């Protein structure tokens, strides 16, 4: 698999080939690469990574605040997701990715079935479920991340 090096301020990150084009295209010119570099450095300090898998620049709040979503794989092969504020470089959320709803760490603290979670989300946000991810929060809580696309193709 091809790799690309992304230089952000004083930090260079390797992005795995399959996601490189989408990752780089997702970051508009207005995004502060120095702040992105700070985010990537924090990710390295928190969980030393062997690969950065995904990088997105997105709005995750109703007030339009921007964040970087960074997915990385550590040296043991575990995948992690970090949310970092695009204005100040503060990592404010860390989640470990679970491979399935049956992963032992996910099953340990799950409160809803996947079907209940899907129904709750589509009741609140009508549309088509695009993807379901299984995550373990830094508190140990198990959560579903469910991406829904509405009739206007908005996620």
Secondary structure, DSSP 8 states (H G I E B T S, - for coil): --EEEEEETTEEEEEEHHHHHHHHHTS-TTS-HHHHHHHHHHHHHHS-EEEEEEEEEEE-STT--EEEEEEEEETTS-EEEEEEETTT--EEEEEEEESSTT-HHHHHH--S-HHHHHHHHHHHS-SEEEEEEEEEETTS-EEEEEEEE-TTS--
